[in-house]
């Protein structure tokens, strides 16, 4: 583990929160994406409050390892998830709050919670629940049982299934892997032809291939909900955001989002969490259909959402800080929403602009720079922690050269 003295920056909002700085935090991520900006956001969120932040990451942790707010990081033990975390706990030397940053980390953390409870502060919930929620097929079943709007979904195992799904839904349709943590890049795609569908079917292996009816995209149709749920107090922090831009366009991760009130989305999310007795951080994605005036649940992520810093409220609180407070026995203050707040992911938003240009002669630079200047918070650049941003630029350039 690489160790260095964590830096504290008390001039950012949130330094007055009643957080226990004697309790360190351990962030865990099995995903190998070096551009995972949610990891950096979590490091900065707690590190700026003086919390000692450690991480267990891939053998190539990427730009996030350069953050001045990261006290230390290590790589995963090749044979054991539990052994890696217990090794990290021994090096930290104190019981720590542990927070997963991807689905597979959340799944394994829940399934091994009894073995890890003495070393870490963990939310109390059913061991199998994160796996059921992250599995796209299981999620469709849960929604059907609870009467929650969800895109029509079928499992495709043969050419016959493929043809039936194409006739039933029509093209384009959405293709998803039931267990996206087994697929690099998440595994969601828009399918336009039989040939594209056949290629996916040939890659299925042990992972179920799902076809879903496409809910047509429209401006301000995509929404997300981030929250922290306590088993006794219920929802102690929440935020609803509108996904203004995404990469890939209209079907991918948020590159520009705004904090806007949406009572219907918030109520749907909280009712589902209550029905499942969910505890901890969650991130849900919804799409609105004007055809039937319904919000359809697209994804339920039982972990930190990468754009969670959009929801930094008037107290300086966010879901990561709320989790630390709640897990260490401190009641988070009441959320003070900052509606209109804008969060932008520089590298992915620029890539979205470039990919979406209709003509080579059309420059993406002016509009993108204007968005950067108007954003309230950027995923990578921060004046008090510049090195991850510079390293991100280096990684981006090297990746571009390798692809060429």
C-alpha positions as CSV (number, residue, x, y, z in Angstrom):
1,X,0.0,0.0,0.0
2,X,1.3,3.5,-0.9
3,X,0.9,5.8,2.1
4,X,1.2,9.5,2.4
5,X,-0.2,12.2,4.7
6,X,-3.8,13.1,3.7
7,X,-4.4,16.8,3.0
8,X,-7.3,18.7,4.6
9,X,-9.1,21.5,2.9
10,X,-11.6,23.1,5.3
11,X,-12.5,26.0,3.1
12,X,-14.9,23.9,1.1
13,X,-18.6,23.7,2.1
14,X,-19.2,20.8,4.6
15,X,-16.4,21.4,7.0
16,X,-18.9,22.1,9.8
17,X,-20.6,18.7,9.4
18,X,-20.4,16.6,12.6
19,X,-18.3,14.0,10.9
20,X,-16.0,11.7,13.0
21,X,-12.5,12.3,11.5
22,X,-11.1,9.5,13.6
23,X,-13.0,7.0,11.5
24,X,-11.2,6.4,8.2
25,X,-12.8,5.3,5.0
26,X,-12.0,2.6,2.5
27,X,-13.2,2.9,-1.1
28,X,-13.3,-0.4,-3.1
29,X,-13.6,-0.8,-6.9
30,X,-13.1,-3.9,-9.0
31,X,-14.0,-2.2,-12.2
32,X,-10.8,-1.6,-14.3
33,X,-11.9,1.8,-15.8
34,X,-9.1,4.3,-15.2
35,X,-11.5,7.2,-15.9
36,X,-13.9,6.3,-13.1
37,X,-14.6,9.9,-11.9
38,X,-16.9,8.7,-9.1
39,X,-13.9,7.3,-7.3
40,X,-12.1,10.6,-7.4
41,X,-15.2,12.4,-6.2
42,X,-15.5,10.1,-3.2
43,X,-11.9,10.6,-2.3
44,X,-12.2,14.3,-2.4
45,X,-15.6,14.4,-0.7
46,X,-14.3,12.8,2.5
47,X,-10.7,13.9,2.2
48,X,-11.6,17.5,2.2
49,X,-13.2,17.0,5.6
50,X,-10.0,15.6,7.1
51,X,-11.2,11.9,6.9
52,X,-8.3,9.5,6.1
53,X,-9.3,7.9,2.8
54,X,-7.8,4.6,1.5
55,X,-8.7,2.6,-1.5
56,X,-8.5,-0.9,-3.0
57,X,-8.3,-0.6,-6.7
58,X,-7.2,-2.4,-9.9
59,X,-3.4,-2.9,-10.5
60,X,-3.6,0.2,-12.7
61,X,-5.6,2.7,-10.5
62,X,-5.4,5.5,-13.0
63,X,-5.5,9.3,-12.4
64,X,-7.4,9.0,-9.1
65,X,-4.3,7.6,-7.3
66,X,-2.7,11.0,-7.7
67,X,-5.2,12.8,-5.5
68,X,-3.7,14.7,-2.6
69,X,-6.7,13.6,-0.5
70,X,-5.9,9.9,-0.9
71,X,-3.9,8.6,2.1
72,X,-3.1,5.2,0.5
73,X,-4.1,2.5,-1.9
74,X,-3.5,-1.1,-2.7
75,X,-4.4,-3.6,-5.4
76,X,-6.7,-6.6,-5.1
77,X,-5.3,-9.9,-3.8
78,X,-5.5,-12.3,-6.8
79,X,-7.4,-15.0,-5.1
80,X,-9.6,-13.5,-2.4
81,X,-11.9,-10.5,-2.0
82,X,-12.2,-10.9,1.8
83,X,-8.4,-11.3,2.2
84,X,-7.8,-8.1,0.3
85,X,-10.2,-6.1,2.5
86,X,-8.9,-7.6,5.7
87,X,-5.3,-6.8,4.6
88,X,-6.4,-3.2,4.0
89,X,-8.1,-3.1,7.4
90,X,-4.9,-4.3,9.1
91,X,-2.8,-1.6,7.4
92,X,-5.3,1.1,8.2
93,X,-5.2,0.1,11.8
94,X,-8.8,1.2,12.7
95,X,-12.3,0.1,12.0
96,X,-13.3,2.0,8.8
97,X,-16.3,2.9,6.8
98,X,-16.2,0.9,3.6
99,X,-18.0,2.1,0.4
100,X,-18.3,0.2,-2.9
101,X,-18.0,2.1,-6.2
102,X,-19.2,-0.6,-8.6
103,X,-21.8,-3.3,-8.7
104,X,-19.6,-6.3,-8.2
105,X,-17.9,-4.7,-5.2
106,X,-21.3,-4.0,-3.6
107,X,-22.5,-7.5,-4.3
108,X,-19.4,-9.1,-2.7
109,X,-19.4,-6.7,0.2
110,X,-22.9,-7.7,1.1
111,X,-22.4,-11.4,0.6
112,X,-19.3,-11.3,2.9
113,X,-20.7,-8.8,5.4
114,X,-20.5,-11.2,8.3
115,X,-16.8,-11.9,7.7
116,X,-16.0,-8.2,7.4
117,X,-18.3,-6.7,10.1
118,X,-15.6,-6.6,12.8
119,X,-13.3,-4.6,10.6
120,X,-15.7,-2.2,8.9
121,X,-18.9,-0.2,9.3
122,X,-21.4,-1.7,7.0
123,X,-25.1,-1.0,6.2
124,X,-27.5,-3.7,7.5
125,X,-29.5,-5.4,4.7
126,X,-30.1,-8.8,3.2
127,X,-27.0,-10.4,1.9
128,X,-28.5,-11.3,-1.5
129,X,-30.3,-8.0,-2.2
130,X,-27.5,-6.1,-4.1
131,X,-27.0,-9.1,-6.4
132,X,-30.7,-9.2,-7.2
133,X,-30.9,-5.5,-7.9
134,X,-27.8,-5.3,-10.0
135,X,-29.0,-8.3,-12.1
136,X,-31.1,-6.8,-14.9
137,X,-33.3,-9.9,-15.3
138,X,-33.9,-10.1,-11.5
139,X,-34.7,-6.4,-11.5
140,X,-37.3,-6.8,-14.2
141,X,-38.9,-9.5,-12.1
142,X,-38.9,-7.4,-8.9
143,X,-40.6,-4.5,-10.8
144,X,-43.3,-6.8,-12.1
145,X,-44.0,-8.1,-8.7
146,X,-44.2,-4.6,-7.2
147,X,-46.2,-3.1,-10.1
148,X,-43.4,-0.6,-10.9
149,X,-43.1,0.6,-14.5
150,X,-40.1,-1.2,-16.2
151,X,-39.4,-1.7,-20.0
152,X,-40.8,-5.0,-21.4
153,X,-38.0,-7.5,-21.1
154,X,-37.3,-10.9,-22.6
155,X,-34.4,-13.4,-22.3
156,X,-32.9,-14.3,-25.6
157,X,-31.3,-17.7,-25.8
158,X,-31.8,-18.7,-29.4
159,X,-32.4,-17.4,-32.9
160,X,-36.1,-18.2,-32.4
161,X,-36.2,-16.0,-29.3
162,X,-34.3,-13.3,-31.2
163,X,-36.9,-13.2,-34.0
164,X,-39.8,-13.2,-31.6
165,X,-38.3,-10.3,-29.6
166,X,-37.7,-8.3,-32.8
167,X,-41.3,-8.9,-34.0
168,X,-42.7,-8.0,-30.5
169,X,-40.6,-4.9,-29.8
170,X,-39.4,-3.8,-33.3
171,X,-36.1,-2.1,-34.0
172,X,-34.4,-0.3,-32.5
173,X,-34.4,-2.1,-29.2
174,X,-32.2,-2.2,-26.1
175,X,-29.8,-5.1,-25.5
176,X,-28.5,-5.7,-21.9
177,X,-26.5,-8.4,-20.2
178,X,-28.3,-9.6,-17.1
179,X,-25.0,-9.5,-15.2
180,X,-23.3,-6.4,-16.5
181,X,-20.3,-6.8,-14.1
182,X,-19.2,-9.7,-16.2
183,X,-18.9,-7.5,-19.3
184,X,-16.4,-4.8,-19.9
185,X,-18.1,-1.4,-20.3
186,X,-21.4,-2.4,-18.7
187,X,-22.9,-4.1,-21.7
188,X,-25.9,-2.0,-22.6
189,X,-26.3,-1.2,-26.3
190,X,-28.9,0.0,-28.9
191,X,-29.6,-2.7,-31.5
192,X,-30.9,-1.7,-34.9
193,X,-30.6,-4.8,-37.1
194,X,-30.8,-8.6,-37.0
195,X,-27.1,-8.8,-37.7
196,X,-26.2,-6.8,-34.6
197,X,-28.5,-8.9,-32.5
198,X,-27.0,-12.2,-33.8
199,X,-23.5,-10.9,-32.9
200,X,-24.6,-10.3,-29.3
201,X,-26.3,-13.7,-29.1
202,X,-23.1,-15.4,-30.1
203,X,-21.3,-13.7,-27.2
204,X,-23.8,-14.7,-24.5
205,X,-22.0,-17.7,-22.9
206,X,-23.1,-18.0,-19.3
207,X,-24.4,-14.4,-19.2
208,X,-28.1,-14.0,-20.1
209,X,-28.8,-11.7,-23.0
210,X,-31.9,-9.5,-22.5
211,X,-33.8,-7.5,-25.1
212,X,-36.0,-4.6,-23.9
213,X,-38.5,-2.4,-25.6
214,X,-36.9,1.0,-26.3
215,X,-38.6,3.8,-24.4
216,X,-38.1,6.7,-26.9
217,X,-35.6,9.3,-25.8
218,X,-36.7,13.0,-25.5
219,X,-35.2,16.0,-23.9
220,X,-35.5,16.0,-20.1
221,X,-36.8,12.4,-20.3
222,X,-33.9,10.9,-18.4
223,X,-33.7,11.3,-14.6
224,X,-31.7,9.7,-11.8
225,X,-32.2,9.5,-8.1
226,X,-29.3,9.3,-5.5
227,X,-30.0,8.6,-1.9
228,X,-28.8,7.2,1.4
229,X,-31.2,5.0,3.4
230,X,-30.8,4.1,7.1
231,X,-32.6,1.0,8.4
232,X,-34.1,3.0,11.3
233,X,-34.5,6.6,9.9
234,X,-35.4,5.8,6.3
235,X,-34.2,8.1,3.6
236,X,-31.8,10.6,5.2
237,X,-30.4,12.2,2.0
238,X,-31.8,12.4,-1.5
239,X,-31.5,14.2,-4.8
240,X,-33.2,14.0,-8.2
241,X,-31.3,15.0,-11.3
242,X,-32.0,15.5,-15.0
243,X,-29.5,13.9,-17.4
244,X,-29.1,16.7,-20.0
245,X,-26.3,15.0,-21.9
246,X,-24.8,11.5,-21.9
247,X,-22.2,9.4,-23.5
248,X,-23.0,7.5,-25.6
249,X,-25.7,10.0,-26.5
250,X,-29.2,9.2,-25.2
251,X,-28.1,5.8,-23.8
252,X,-24.9,6.2,-21.7
253,X,-23.5,7.7,-18.5
254,X,-24.3,11.3,-17.5
255,X,-21.8,13.8,-18.9
256,X,-23.9,16.9,-17.9
257,X,-26.6,16.8,-15.2
258,X,-28.7,19.3,-13.2
259,X,-30.2,19.0,-9.8
260,X,-33.9,19.6,-10.3
261,X,-37.0,18.8,-8.2
262,X,-39.0,15.8,-9.4
263,X,-41.5,14.6,-6.8
264,X,-42.7,11.7,-8.8
265,X,-39.2,10.2,-9.3
266,X,-38.4,10.7,-5.6
267,X,-41.6,9.0,-4.5
268,X,-41.0,6.0,-6.8
269,X,-37.5,5.6,-5.6
270,X,-38.3,5.8,-1.9
271,X,-41.3,3.5,-2.2
272,X,-39.2,0.9,-3.9
273,X,-36.3,1.2,-1.4
274,X,-38.8,0.9,1.5
275,X,-40.5,-2.2,-0.1
276,X,-37.1,-3.9,-0.4
277,X,-35.9,-2.7,3.0
278,X,-32.9,-1.3,1.3
279,X,-30.1,0.2,3.4
280,X,-27.1,2.2,2.2
281,X,-26.3,4.3,-0.9
282,X,-28.2,3.7,-4.1
283,X,-28.4,5.2,-7.6
284,X,-31.5,4.7,-9.8
285,X,-32.1,5.7,-13.5
286,X,-35.5,6.5,-14.9
287,X,-36.9,7.5,-18.3
288,X,-40.1,9.3,-18.8
289,X,-42.6,8.2,-21.4
290,X,-45.0,10.9,-22.6
291,X,-47.0,8.2,-24.4
292,X,-48.4,6.8,-21.1
293,X,-47.2,9.5,-18.7
294,X,-45.0,7.1,-16.7
295,X,-41.5,7.0,-15.3
296,X,-39.8,3.7,-16.2
297,X,-37.1,2.3,-13.9
298,X,-34.1,1.4,-16.1
299,X,-31.4,0.6,-13.6
300,X,-31.0,0.1,-9.8
301,X,-27.3,0.5,-8.8
302,X,-26.7,-0.6,-5.2
303,X,-23.7,1.6,-4.7
304,X,-22.3,5.1,-5.2
305,X,-23.3,6.8,-8.5
306,X,-20.4,8.3,-10.4
307,X,-22.1,11.8,-10.6
308,X,-23.1,11.9,-6.9
309,X,-21.3,15.2,-6.3
310,X,-24.1,16.9,-8.3
311,X,-26.1,16.6,-5.1
312,X,-23.9,18.6,-2.8
313,X,-26.5,20.5,-0.7
314,X,-26.4,23.8,1.1
315,X,-24.9,22.1,4.2
316,X,-22.1,20.6,2.1
317,X,-23.7,17.2,2.5
318,X,-23.7,14.5,-0.2
319,X,-24.5,10.8,-0.2
320,X,-20.9,9.7,0.7
321,X,-20.8,12.1,3.6
322,X,-24.3,11.1,4.7
323,X,-23.1,7.4,4.6
324,X,-20.1,8.2,6.8
325,X,-22.2,10.1,9.3
326,X,-25.0,7.5,9.5
327,X,-22.7,4.4,9.7
328,X,-20.8,6.0,12.6
329,X,-23.9,6.8,14.5
330,X,-24.3,10.4,13.6
331,X,-27.6,11.8,12.2
332,X,-27.0,13.7,8.9
333,X,-28.5,17.2,8.9
334,X,-31.7,17.7,6.9
335,X,-30.9,18.0,3.2
336,X,-31.0,21.6,1.8
337,X,-31.4,21.2,-2.0
338,X,-29.5,23.4,-4.4
339,X,-31.8,23.2,-7.4
340,X,-30.2,24.2,-10.7
341,X,-26.7,23.0,-9.6
342,X,-24.8,21.7,-12.7
343,X,-22.2,18.8,-12.8
344,X,-20.1,18.1,-15.9
345,X,-17.7,15.3,-16.7
346,X,-15.1,17.0,-18.9
347,X,-13.6,14.1,-20.9
348,X,-16.8,12.2,-21.6
349,X,-18.7,15.3,-22.4
350,X,-16.1,16.4,-24.9
351,X,-16.1,12.9,-26.4
352,X,-19.8,13.1,-26.7
353,X,-19.5,16.4,-28.6
354,X,-16.9,14.9,-31.0
355,X,-18.8,11.7,-31.7
356,X,-22.1,13.6,-32.1
357,X,-20.9,16.1,-34.7
358,X,-22.6,15.9,-38.0
359,X,-19.7,17.4,-39.9
360,X,-15.9,17.4,-39.5
361,X,-16.0,21.2,-40.2
362,X,-18.2,21.8,-37.2
363,X,-16.1,22.6,-34.1
364,X,-17.1,21.1,-30.8
365,X,-14.9,23.4,-28.8
366,X,-16.8,26.6,-28.2
367,X,-20.0,25.0,-26.8
368,X,-18.1,22.6,-24.7
369,X,-15.9,25.3,-23.1
370,X,-19.0,27.4,-22.4
371,X,-20.5,24.4,-20.6
372,X,-17.3,23.9,-18.6
373,X,-17.3,27.5,-17.5
374,X,-20.9,27.4,-16.4
375,X,-20.7,24.1,-14.4
376,X,-20.9,24.4,-10.6
377,X,-18.6,21.4,-10.3
378,X,-16.3,19.4,-12.6
379,X,-15.6,15.8,-12.4
380,X,-11.8,16.1,-12.8
381,X,-10.5,19.7,-12.5
382,X,-10.3,21.2,-9.1
383,X,-8.0,24.0,-8.0
384,X,-7.2,22.3,-4.7
385,X,-6.4,18.9,-6.4
386,X,-5.0,19.4,-9.9
387,X,-2.9,16.3,-10.4
388,X,-5.7,13.9,-11.2
389,X,-6.9,16.2,-13.9
390,X,-3.4,16.4,-15.5
391,X,-3.0,12.6,-15.2
392,X,-6.4,12.2,-16.9
393,X,-5.3,14.3,-19.8
394,X,-2.1,12.1,-20.1
395,X,-4.1,8.9,-20.0
396,X,-6.5,10.2,-22.6
397,X,-3.7,11.2,-24.9
398,X,-2.0,7.8,-24.5
399,X,-5.2,5.9,-25.2
400,X,-5.8,7.9,-28.3
401,X,-2.3,7.2,-29.6
402,X,-2.7,3.5,-28.8
403,X,-5.9,3.3,-30.7
404,X,-4.4,5.0,-33.7
